């Protein structure tokens, strides 16, 4: 058997010489030992480690992963090279209204650029490694938790069956969640239930990985079906979710089951190109989403403390901190802003326009897409998505709004346009959009789809689906093949216009982004693919 090089399951040290240790050294702050997993306190702390293990001495991998999705989904952008962000989001070309084609300053497509940094020598610039490493570390953690729950030496107080059941559901849930992330982002992956740090070189397709995700979700559902929202159940849930992540908003077993169905619906939806979907596909999404999250259900969230200590953010590593005035690390995309409908109160509440002198224009000459006239209003000033004082919690799994919009899309594409728009209107009402109803207005199919597209962009901002949507709507494909985005607002420098001032103009953006990413070199250098493996590189 071969050894995992970068996600030793219990002790969390990076073993491989020559690897970048600082950013991916996922040490366990409590340094658990096998003996500690036989006590109630020890195993509850280990369950809490699902959140904690994303932290490193130099950052938080979960936040890096979430932000990367927002960046390549073009809902935000970052001109900085940290974690390879600016390299990942380089649009291949932007065509101005005049017909002038402007290639990105780097030159190649995203595929060529990202494959050039898919080496261990590239260090933190290798964007392929972050989501992979976090997911497999967490899967290993869950494997060990499941093994510990079967240990007869484990002693727990009160209703032992309920406490063990809640922890078992916790492990299966997160295994399903992280296999979902691998299957939804990478060409291939590895399936492993090992608890001793071993793995295998049998790389399977992303669809096989998604099957494994669903297998774990099915196991989670089976356990949840035996549980009730008792005091002992609540004790476990409050223990394994950090107190700065609203851990007293108890996700009861029935609500949790709805989370599972929403995740399964998401997995199905985001891994199918809309142009290739049939009525059978849409019915599958509809069937799952109808069992999914409901209005009032709580989400799994990632929060922080105001003082930035003893949490996971350190006063910086949180999506709302990164886009806040103090950090200036990420910025609002012009393409997000143009998706708001006229009169949408969510725009008025959450975004405002820079003074002319503060408009971001082709930052450091790194590309025209690195520009915006808008910023996110902080939570302190009444907004929802930015902070200068470590406020706010961001969902890290599905939400009721996402489930409603999956129902809306499936209804629209199966011929029930008004039924779908009723769900869309419900999301806008819940989020305070203040827009007129769209249902029962005689809206034709193409207009309903356009409404759905813009609503997913606006209503699910920073909820982890922006790139998935870009891919399944084929926007990431070459313009020559029908992809890209036309009439995309871009802040164009005056040098391209023969003027001294910038202008925001409708352009054609030819993204040419990969559908699924390559397996990172950090894995391949230590786990050579077996002869039976599927392709691991585009």
C-alpha positions as CSV (number, residue, x, y, z in Angstrom):
1,X,0.0,0.0,0.0
2,X,1.1,3.6,-0.7
3,X,1.1,6.4,1.8
4,X,-0.8,9.6,1.5
5,X,1.9,12.3,1.3
6,X,-0.1,15.4,2.3
7,X,-3.0,14.3,4.5
8,X,-1.7,12.0,7.2
9,X,-5.0,11.3,8.8
10,X,-4.5,11.8,12.5
11,X,-1.3,13.6,13.0
12,X,-1.6,16.1,10.1
13,X,2.0,16.7,9.2
14,X,3.3,17.0,5.7
15,X,5.6,14.1,5.1
16,X,7.0,14.7,1.7
17,X,10.3,16.4,1.3
18,X,10.3,19.3,-1.1
19,X,6.6,20.1,-0.7
20,X,5.3,23.5,0.4
21,X,4.8,22.8,4.1
22,X,3.5,26.2,5.3
23,X,0.2,26.5,3.4
24,X,-0.9,22.9,3.5
25,X,0.4,21.8,7.0
26,X,-3.0,20.8,8.4
27,X,-2.0,20.2,11.9
28,X,-4.5,19.2,14.6
29,X,-4.4,21.9,17.3
30,X,-5.6,19.4,19.9
31,X,-3.0,16.8,18.8
32,X,-5.4,13.9,19.4
33,X,-4.1,10.4,20.0
34,X,-5.9,7.1,19.4
35,X,-6.5,6.7,23.1
36,X,-8.3,10.1,23.2
37,X,-10.9,8.7,20.8
38,X,-12.2,6.4,23.4
39,X,-13.5,9.2,25.6
40,X,-16.6,11.3,24.9
41,X,-14.7,14.6,25.1
42,X,-12.0,13.3,22.8
43,X,-14.2,12.0,20.1
44,X,-16.4,15.1,20.2
45,X,-13.3,17.3,19.8
46,X,-12.3,15.1,16.9
47,X,-15.7,15.6,15.3
48,X,-15.2,19.4,15.7
49,X,-11.9,18.9,13.8
50,X,-13.9,18.7,10.5
51,X,-14.0,22.5,10.8
52,X,-10.6,23.0,12.4
53,X,-8.5,21.0,10.1
54,X,-8.9,23.5,7.3
55,X,-6.7,25.9,9.3
56,X,-3.0,26.2,8.6
57,X,-0.2,28.4,9.9
58,X,-0.6,30.6,6.8
59,X,-4.3,30.6,6.1
60,X,-7.5,28.6,5.8
61,X,-7.8,26.1,2.9
62,X,-11.6,26.1,3.1
63,X,-11.7,29.8,2.5
64,X,-9.1,29.6,-0.3
65,X,-11.3,26.9,-1.9
66,X,-14.5,28.8,-1.6
67,X,-13.0,32.0,-2.9
68,X,-11.5,30.2,-5.9
69,X,-14.9,29.1,-6.9
70,X,-16.3,32.6,-6.7
71,X,-13.4,33.9,-8.7
72,X,-13.5,31.5,-11.6
73,X,-17.3,31.9,-11.5
74,X,-16.7,35.6,-12.2
75,X,-18.9,36.9,-9.3
76,X,-15.8,38.4,-7.7
77,X,-12.2,38.8,-8.8
78,X,-8.7,39.2,-7.3
79,X,-5.7,40.7,-9.1
80,X,-3.3,39.1,-6.6
81,X,-1.2,36.0,-7.2
82,X,-1.7,34.5,-3.8
83,X,-2.8,30.9,-4.1
84,X,-2.7,31.3,-7.8
85,X,-6.0,33.2,-7.9
86,X,-5.2,35.7,-10.7
87,X,-3.8,33.0,-12.9
88,X,-6.9,30.9,-12.5
89,X,-9.3,33.6,-13.5
90,X,-7.6,35.0,-16.6
91,X,-10.1,35.3,-19.3
92,X,-8.5,34.4,-22.7
93,X,-9.7,37.4,-24.7
94,X,-12.0,40.3,-24.3
95,X,-13.5,41.8,-27.5
96,X,-14.4,45.5,-27.3
97,X,-17.5,47.0,-29.0
98,X,-15.2,48.3,-31.7
99,X,-14.2,44.8,-32.6
100,X,-10.7,45.1,-31.1
101,X,-9.7,41.8,-29.5
102,X,-7.6,42.1,-26.4
103,X,-5.7,39.0,-25.2
104,X,-4.9,38.6,-21.5
105,X,-1.5,39.8,-20.6
106,X,-0.2,36.3,-19.6
107,X,-1.1,35.0,-23.1
108,X,-2.3,31.4,-23.0
109,X,-5.6,29.9,-22.1
110,X,-6.4,28.9,-18.5
111,X,-5.6,25.3,-19.3
112,X,-2.1,26.0,-20.5
113,X,-1.4,28.4,-17.7
114,X,-2.7,26.2,-14.9
115,X,-1.0,23.0,-16.2
116,X,2.3,25.0,-16.3
117,X,2.0,25.5,-12.5
118,X,0.8,22.0,-11.7
119,X,4.1,21.1,-10.1
120,X,5.3,20.9,-6.5
121,X,8.0,23.3,-7.5
122,X,5.3,26.0,-8.2
123,X,4.4,25.9,-4.5
124,X,1.3,27.9,-3.6
125,X,0.7,28.9,-7.2
126,X,-0.7,25.5,-8.0
127,X,-4.4,26.1,-7.8
128,X,-5.2,22.5,-8.4
129,X,-4.0,21.4,-5.0
130,X,-6.1,23.3,-2.5
131,X,-9.6,21.7,-2.9
132,X,-8.0,18.3,-3.5
133,X,-5.9,18.3,-0.4
134,X,-8.6,19.6,1.9
135,X,-11.1,17.2,0.6
136,X,-8.9,14.1,1.1
137,X,-7.7,15.2,4.5
138,X,-11.3,15.6,5.6
139,X,-12.3,12.2,4.1
140,X,-9.5,10.6,6.0
141,X,-10.6,12.3,9.2
142,X,-14.1,10.9,8.6
143,X,-12.8,7.4,8.0
144,X,-11.0,7.5,11.3
145,X,-14.1,8.9,13.1
146,X,-16.2,6.0,11.8
147,X,-13.5,3.5,12.9
148,X,-13.4,5.1,16.4
149,X,-17.2,4.8,16.7
150,X,-16.9,1.0,16.2
151,X,-14.4,0.7,19.0
152,X,-15.9,-1.0,22.0
153,X,-13.6,0.9,24.3
154,X,-15.4,4.2,23.5
155,X,-17.4,5.3,26.5
156,X,-20.1,8.0,26.3
157,X,-22.7,9.3,28.8
158,X,-26.4,9.4,28.4
159,X,-28.1,8.0,25.3
160,X,-25.0,6.4,23.8
161,X,-26.8,5.2,20.7
162,X,-28.0,8.7,19.8
163,X,-24.6,10.3,20.4
164,X,-22.8,7.7,18.4
165,X,-25.5,7.9,15.7
166,X,-25.2,11.7,15.4
167,X,-21.4,11.3,15.1
168,X,-21.8,8.6,12.5
169,X,-24.1,10.7,10.5
170,X,-21.6,13.6,10.8
171,X,-18.8,11.4,9.3
172,X,-21.0,10.1,6.4
173,X,-22.3,13.6,5.7
174,X,-18.9,15.1,5.4
175,X,-17.5,12.2,3.4
176,X,-20.4,12.7,1.0
177,X,-19.8,16.4,0.9
178,X,-16.1,16.2,0.1
179,X,-16.4,13.4,-2.4
180,X,-19.0,15.7,-4.0
181,X,-16.4,18.5,-4.2
182,X,-13.8,16.2,-5.8
183,X,-16.3,14.8,-8.3
184,X,-17.7,18.2,-9.2
185,X,-14.2,19.8,-9.8
186,X,-11.7,17.2,-10.9
187,X,-11.4,14.8,-13.8
188,X,-10.7,11.9,-11.5
189,X,-10.2,11.0,-7.9
190,X,-9.4,8.1,-5.6
191,X,-11.8,6.3,-3.3
192,X,-10.4,5.2,0.0
193,X,-11.8,4.1,3.3
194,X,-8.4,3.7,4.9
195,X,-7.7,4.9,8.4
196,X,-3.9,4.2,8.5
197,X,-2.8,6.8,6.0
198,X,-2.7,4.5,3.0
199,X,-4.3,5.0,-0.4
200,X,-4.3,3.4,-3.8
201,X,-3.4,4.4,-7.4
202,X,-6.7,3.5,-8.9
203,X,-8.0,6.8,-10.1
204,X,-11.6,6.6,-11.1
205,X,-13.8,9.0,-13.1
206,X,-15.5,12.0,-11.5
207,X,-18.8,10.2,-12.1
208,X,-17.6,7.3,-10.0
209,X,-16.5,9.8,-7.3
210,X,-20.0,11.3,-7.3
211,X,-21.4,7.8,-7.0
212,X,-19.3,7.4,-3.9
213,X,-20.6,10.7,-2.6
214,X,-24.1,9.5,-3.0
215,X,-23.2,6.2,-1.3
216,X,-22.1,8.1,1.8
217,X,-25.2,10.3,1.6
218,X,-27.3,7.2,1.6
219,X,-25.5,5.9,4.7
220,X,-26.1,9.3,6.3
221,X,-29.8,9.1,5.6
222,X,-30.0,5.6,7.0
223,X,-28.5,6.8,10.3
224,X,-30.5,10.0,10.4
225,X,-33.7,7.9,10.1
226,X,-32.9,6.3,13.5
227,X,-32.4,9.6,15.3
228,X,-34.6,12.2,17.0
229,X,-33.9,15.8,18.1
230,X,-33.3,14.9,21.7
231,X,-31.1,16.7,24.2
232,X,-28.3,14.2,23.7
233,X,-28.5,14.7,19.9
234,X,-28.3,18.5,20.4
235,X,-25.3,18.1,22.7
236,X,-23.4,16.4,19.9
237,X,-24.4,18.9,17.3
238,X,-23.4,21.8,19.5
239,X,-20.1,20.1,20.2
240,X,-19.0,19.4,16.6
241,X,-20.0,22.8,15.2
242,X,-18.0,25.8,16.4
243,X,-19.9,28.2,18.6
244,X,-19.0,31.0,16.1
245,X,-20.9,29.1,13.4
246,X,-24.4,29.4,15.0
247,X,-24.1,26.0,16.6
248,X,-27.3,26.5,18.7
249,X,-29.3,26.7,15.5
250,X,-29.8,22.9,15.7
251,X,-30.0,21.1,12.4
252,X,-32.3,18.3,13.5
253,X,-32.3,14.9,11.8
254,X,-35.2,15.7,9.5
255,X,-33.7,19.0,8.4
256,X,-30.3,17.3,7.9
257,X,-31.9,14.7,5.7
258,X,-33.3,17.5,3.6
259,X,-29.7,18.8,3.3
260,X,-28.7,15.4,1.9
261,X,-31.3,15.5,-0.8
262,X,-30.4,19.1,-1.7
263,X,-26.7,18.1,-2.1
264,X,-27.7,15.2,-4.2
265,X,-29.8,17.5,-6.4
266,X,-26.9,19.9,-6.7
267,X,-24.5,17.1,-7.6
268,X,-26.8,16.0,-10.4
269,X,-27.5,19.5,-11.7
270,X,-24.1,21.0,-11.7
271,X,-22.4,18.0,-13.3
272,X,-24.7,18.0,-16.4
273,X,-24.4,20.5,-19.2
274,X,-27.8,22.2,-19.7
275,X,-27.6,21.8,-23.5
276,X,-27.4,18.0,-23.1
277,X,-30.0,17.5,-20.4
278,X,-33.2,15.6,-21.2
279,X,-36.6,15.6,-19.5
280,X,-35.3,12.5,-17.6
281,X,-32.5,14.5,-16.2
282,X,-34.7,17.4,-15.2
283,X,-37.1,15.0,-13.5
284,X,-34.3,13.5,-11.5
285,X,-33.3,17.0,-10.3
286,X,-36.9,17.8,-9.5
287,X,-37.4,14.5,-7.5
288,X,-34.4,15.1,-5.3
289,X,-35.0,18.8,-4.8
290,X,-38.6,18.2,-3.8
291,X,-37.2,16.3,-0.8
292,X,-34.7,19.0,-0.1
293,X,-34.4,22.1,2.1
294,X,-37.4,24.2,3.0
295,X,-37.9,27.8,4.0
296,X,-36.7,28.2,7.6
297,X,-34.1,25.4,7.5
298,X,-30.7,26.2,8.9
299,X,-27.5,26.0,6.8
300,X,-24.1,24.7,7.7
301,X,-22.1,27.9,7.9
302,X,-18.6,29.3,8.3
303,X,-18.5,32.2,10.8
304,X,-15.9,34.1,12.9
305,X,-15.4,36.0,16.1
306,X,-15.3,39.8,16.2
307,X,-11.9,39.9,17.8
308,X,-10.5,37.5,15.1
309,X,-9.0,35.2,17.7
310,X,-9.8,31.6,18.6
311,X,-11.7,31.1,15.4
312,X,-10.8,30.0,11.9
313,X,-10.5,33.4,10.2
314,X,-7.7,35.2,12.2
315,X,-9.5,38.4,11.3
316,X,-8.7,37.8,7.5
317,X,-9.5,34.4,6.2
318,X,-13.2,34.7,5.6
319,X,-14.9,35.6,2.3
320,X,-16.6,38.6,3.9
321,X,-13.2,39.8,5.3
322,X,-11.4,39.4,2.0
323,X,-13.9,41.6,0.1
324,X,-14.0,44.2,2.9
325,X,-12.4,47.6,2.9
326,X,-9.6,46.6,5.2
327,X,-8.4,43.7,3.1
328,X,-9.0,44.8,-0.5
329,X,-8.2,41.3,-1.5
330,X,-11.2,40.5,-3.6
331,X,-13.6,42.8,-5.5
332,X,-17.1,42.7,-6.9
333,X,-17.4,41.7,-10.6
334,X,-19.0,44.0,-13.0
335,X,-20.7,40.9,-14.5
336,X,-22.4,40.2,-11.1
337,X,-23.7,43.8,-10.9
338,X,-25.2,43.7,-14.3
339,X,-27.2,40.6,-13.3
340,X,-29.3,42.7,-10.9
341,X,-32.8,43.6,-12.2
342,X,-33.8,47.3,-12.1
343,X,-35.2,48.1,-8.7
344,X,-33.7,45.1,-6.9
345,X,-33.4,46.2,-3.3
346,X,-30.6,43.6,-2.8
347,X,-28.4,45.8,-4.9
348,X,-29.3,48.9,-3.1
349,X,-28.6,47.3,0.3
350,X,-25.4,45.4,-0.6
351,X,-23.5,47.3,-3.2
352,X,-22.5,50.9,-3.9
353,X,-20.5,52.8,-6.5
354,X,-16.9,53.9,-6.0
355,X,-16.0,57.6,-6.3
356,X,-14.4,58.1,-9.8
357,X,-10.9,58.3,-8.3
358,X,-11.4,54.9,-6.6
359,X,-12.7,52.9,-9.5
360,X,-10.6,49.8,-10.1
361,X,-9.2,49.8,-13.7
362,X,-7.0,47.1,-15.1
363,X,-5.2,46.7,-11.7
364,X,-1.4,46.5,-12.3
365,X,-2.1,46.0,-16.0
366,X,-3.0,42.4,-15.3
367,X,-6.1,42.3,-17.5
368,X,-9.2,44.3,-18.1
369,X,-11.4,41.9,-16.2
370,X,-9.6,43.2,-13.1
371,X,-11.7,46.3,-12.8
372,X,-14.9,47.4,-11.3
373,X,-17.0,50.5,-10.4
374,X,-18.6,48.9,-7.4
375,X,-17.9,47.7,-3.9
376,X,-19.7,45.6,-1.4
377,X,-21.4,47.5,1.5
378,X,-20.1,46.2,4.8
379,X,-22.4,44.5,7.3
380,X,-21.6,47.3,9.7
381,X,-23.2,49.7,7.3
382,X,-26.3,47.5,6.5
383,X,-24.8,45.2,3.9
384,X,-24.6,41.4,3.8
385,X,-21.3,40.3,2.2
386,X,-18.4,42.4,3.5
387,X,-17.0,43.3,6.9
388,X,-14.3,45.4,8.5
389,X,-15.0,44.0,11.9
390,X,-15.1,40.2,11.4
391,X,-18.9,39.9,11.2
392,X,-21.1,37.5,9.3
393,X,-21.5,33.8,8.4
394,X,-21.3,32.3,4.9
395,X,-23.1,29.1,4.0
396,X,-20.8,26.2,3.1
397,X,-23.5,23.8,1.9
398,X,-26.9,24.1,0.2
399,X,-29.4,26.6,1.4
400,X,-33.2,26.8,1.1
401,X,-32.8,29.4,-1.6
402,X,-30.5,27.2,-3.7
403,X,-33.0,24.4,-3.4
404,X,-35.9,26.6,-4.4
405,X,-34.0,27.7,-7.5
406,X,-33.2,24.1,-8.4
407,X,-36.9,23.4,-8.3
408,X,-37.5,26.6,-10.3
409,X,-35.1,25.5,-13.1
410,X,-36.4,22.0,-13.2
411,X,-40.0,23.1,-13.4
412,X,-39.2,25.7,-16.2
413,X,-37.3,23.1,-18.3
414,X,-40.1,20.5,-17.9
415,X,-42.7,22.9,-19.2
416,X,-44.2,24.3,-16.0
417,X,-42.9,27.9,-16.5
418,X,-45.3,29.5,-14.0
419,X,-44.6,26.7,-11.4
420,X,-40.9,27.4,-11.8
421,X,-41.3,31.2,-11.6
422,X,-43.3,30.8,-8.4
423,X,-40.3,29.3,-6.7
424,X,-38.1,32.1,-8.2
425,X,-40.4,34.7,-6.8
426,X,-40.4,33.1,-3.4
427,X,-36.6,33.4,-3.3
428,X,-36.8,37.1,-4.2
429,X,-39.4,37.6,-1.5
430,X,-37.3,35.8,1.1
431,X,-34.3,37.9,0.3
432,X,-36.2,41.2,0.2
433,X,-35.6,42.0,-3.5
434,X,-38.8,44.0,-3.8
435,X,-39.3,43.0,-7.5
436,X,-42.6,42.4,-9.1
437,X,-43.8,38.8,-9.5
438,X,-42.8,37.0,-12.6
439,X,-45.2,34.0,-12.3
440,X,-48.5,34.1,-14.2
441,X,-47.4,37.0,-16.4
442,X,-47.3,35.0,-19.6
443,X,-43.5,35.0,-19.6
444,X,-42.0,33.0,-22.5
445,X,-39.4,30.3,-22.0
446,X,-36.4,32.2,-23.1
447,X,-37.2,35.1,-20.8
448,X,-37.9,32.8,-17.9
449,X,-34.5,31.1,-18.4
450,X,-32.8,34.5,-18.4
451,X,-34.6,35.4,-15.2
452,X,-33.5,32.1,-13.6
453,X,-29.9,32.7,-14.7
454,X,-29.7,36.2,-13.2
455,X,-31.4,35.1,-10.0
456,X,-29.0,32.3,-9.4
457,X,-26.1,34.8,-9.8
458,X,-27.7,37.4,-7.5
459,X,-29.6,35.2,-5.0
460,X,-26.8,32.7,-4.5
461,X,-23.9,35.2,-4.4
462,X,-20.9,33.7,-2.5
463,X,-22.7,30.4,-2.0
464,X,-20.3,28.2,-4.0
465,X,-22.2,27.6,-7.2
466,X,-21.0,30.4,-9.5
467,X,-18.4,28.4,-11.4
468,X,-20.6,25.3,-11.5
469,X,-23.3,27.4,-13.2
470,X,-20.8,28.9,-15.6
471,X,-19.7,25.4,-16.6
472,X,-23.2,23.9,-17.0
473,X,-24.4,26.9,-18.9
474,X,-21.3,26.4,-21.2
475,X,-20.2,30.0,-20.6
476,X,-16.7,28.7,-20.0
477,X,-16.5,27.2,-23.4
478,X,-14.9,29.1,-26.3
479,X,-16.9,31.7,-28.0
480,X,-16.3,30.0,-31.3
481,X,-18.2,27.0,-29.9
482,X,-21.1,29.0,-28.6
483,X,-19.7,29.8,-25.2
484,X,-18.4,33.0,-23.5
485,X,-20.5,35.9,-22.4
486,X,-21.7,38.7,-24.8
487,X,-22.6,42.2,-23.6
488,X,-20.5,41.6,-20.5
489,X,-19.7,44.9,-18.8
490,X,-16.0,45.6,-18.6
491,X,-14.2,48.6,-17.2
492,X,-12.1,49.5,-20.3
493,X,-9.0,51.7,-19.8
494,X,-8.9,54.9,-21.8
495,X,-5.8,53.7,-23.6
496,X,-7.9,51.3,-25.6
497,X,-10.4,54.1,-26.4
498,X,-8.2,57.0,-27.3
499,X,-9.3,58.9,-24.2
500,X,-7.8,59.7,-20.9
501,X,-10.7,58.1,-18.9
502,X,-12.0,54.6,-18.5
503,X,-15.5,53.6,-19.7
504,X,-17.6,50.6,-18.7
505,X,-18.6,49.0,-22.0
506,X,-20.5,45.8,-23.1
507,X,-17.8,43.4,-24.4
508,X,-17.6,39.8,-25.4
509,X,-15.6,37.7,-22.8
510,X,-14.1,34.5,-24.1
511,X,-13.2,32.7,-20.9
512,X,-12.1,29.3,-22.2
513,X,-11.9,27.8,-18.7
514,X,-11.5,24.1,-18.0
515,X,-14.6,22.1,-17.2
516,X,-12.8,19.9,-14.7
517,X,-9.3,20.3,-13.2
518,X,-6.4,18.0,-13.5
519,X,-5.3,15.9,-10.5
520,X,-2.6,17.9,-8.7
521,X,1.1,17.0,-8.9
522,X,1.1,17.0,-5.1
523,X,-0.8,13.8,-5.3
524,X,0.6,12.3,-8.5
525,X,4.2,12.7,-7.5
526,X,3.6,10.3,-4.6
527,X,0.7,8.2,-5.9
528,X,1.4,7.0,-9.4
529,X,-1.8,6.1,-11.3
530,X,-2.3,2.4,-11.8
531,X,-2.6,1.0,-15.3
532,X,-6.4,0.7,-14.9
533,X,-6.8,4.4,-14.0
534,X,-8.8,6.8,-16.0
535,X,-7.2,10.0,-17.5
536,X,-6.0,12.4,-14.8
537,X,-5.1,15.3,-17.0
538,X,-6.9,17.4,-19.6
